[in-house]
Amino acid sequence: MITAWSFAAFLSVFVLIGLSSLFFNTHQSKDYYLASNTIKPWLVGLSAVATNNSGYMFIGVIGYTYTVGLSAFWVMVGWIFGDYIASHFVHRKLRAATEKTGEVSYLGVLANWNGSVLPGYQRLAALICLLLLTAYAAAQLLAGSKALHVLFDWPTWAGAVCGAVLVAAYCLAGGIRASIWTDAAQSVVMISAMGILMWVAIANLGGVSATLTALQDVPNYMDWFPEDLAFPGVPGAFLFALGWLFAGLSVVGQPHVMVRFMTLSSGDDMNRARVWYYLWFTAFYLMATTVGLLSRLYLPEVGSFDAELALPTMAQTLLPPVLVGLILAGIFAATLSTADSLILSSSAAFTHDLMPNNIERPFLIKASTLGICILALGWALLSAQSVFAMVVMAWSGLASAFVPMLVVLIFGGRPSQGVAITMSCVGITTALAWRYFDLHNMVYEGLPGILAGILVYFLAKLFVKNNGASAVT
């Protein structure tokens, strides 16, 4: 009972923060999708962290680490380092292009970069976005439902419905401003919950030294690389690490994350926003991976339960009810902070990228948001995939579709509409085929997907050079 009240209290705070944004809503599409470019650097940083560190982190990463052991460390290193590298080339230029084009969506900025007008590419990109972002949002609702199922014994549909209702409520109230404000509060709860669980788990094992000894005693668990690498030895280890580096680079292809940096009040504040983002991101991911390792010591019966339930099960074992409520609030906050961002980005893709004429009426904008939220809920209720698999599939698909285009634009390329469409199609098809044939066990599918899309541009440029056509510049 105490757990339920604790959880409800934290959740109520998030909802009230989101609903309070209604008083600042100007009822214009730019305000609904970009908060009229008035967001401060610290809010941008914390919101981007909360959006990136989704239910995937609390449920997916911890379950993956529980299963594979220390080799999951490379997921963390590659993801953060790749993200950091990409940010140096992309964030500031994307913010400047947002201001120059006047577009309210990530895809709109890409399609109209530096005077280009690519409506066909924009509509195709919108369809890809709607499909993958909705799948991604469904994964977040599923992650939240798993946690509530463990702690309250709710049916899995109940947690998903609860999450969808809350997300819809404050997204309809204040759009991206509501999302960013609640994200910042959720970031604090998320990192606090993870830190408390890690500290208690280590203390109960007798301290850091005793914990390390216990982990070393688990057979093959503290190996730096997985045993089942496609290429044994150094080549396989290199590909494994490189693949996750590309997973981090893939963040610039995620509309729901990048739109946070597009809302920044001034491009001159980008470095401050990045400091908040990377300090918080690194601390949180390190704690999540550590908790994933510790969960194996508290729940040694591998294969007897769903590994993605390791964190809530471990919290019940170690913590008093009021702190279990905090952990549950942290998990649920993670799912909501990403789900709301995904649904708003999907709504922007529909109203401003897919439709032949931009939808500006507030009622229709909010109706599209609600419709996409209902669609994501339905997907979550019918899905049989794991949270980890759904997130990685959506993440790599978005990256393979959009990172090649963004990279080419950043470095001065100007692909024609036909080339831009082909880049996205080839990129995402390569990534999906890579996963379909189980080649993702060799290397993360975003790597070949991104490289294939970029290769299309250079082949087109070579063709132009040899034939005097005008497909690219």
Disulfide bonds with the S-S distance in Angstrom:
none
